[in-house]
Amino acid sequence: MHEHNHGHTHSHEHTQAVVNRLARAIGHLEAVKSMVEDGRDCSEVLVQLAAVRSALSATGRMILKDHIEHCIVDAVEQNDTEAIRELNRAIDQLLK
């Protein structure tokens, strides 16, 4: 993971909510892994994988909104065009 310093801190109001969502997604993914190891029905596994993917997408949206509301607002105020380029790159990766 890259860490960049744009003259502001990377603490956000939703940090704990993001951490909690990631912990739940990790637990869910571990459960899916166990389903595969136990030979569970492939359709059930695929449905559970879709649920994990959806949870990760929702977490990504939360991080993105938080980033825009804090980092990008600060970057615009400081005329930090690199932060905007990095955001665009990150959005491209997120939406692949």
Salt bridges, closest charged atoms under 4 A:
GLU13 OE1 - HIS14 NE2 3.63
GLU13 OE2 - HIS70 NE2 3.72
GLU44 OE1 - ARG40 NH2 2.61
ASP66 OD2 - HIS12 ND1 3.37
ASP66 OD1 - HIS70 ND1 3.17
ASP80 OD2 - HIS6 ND1 2.67
GLU82 OE1 - ARG85 NH2 2.75
GLU86 OE2 - HIS4 ND1 3.42
GLU86 OE1 - HIS6 NE2 3.22
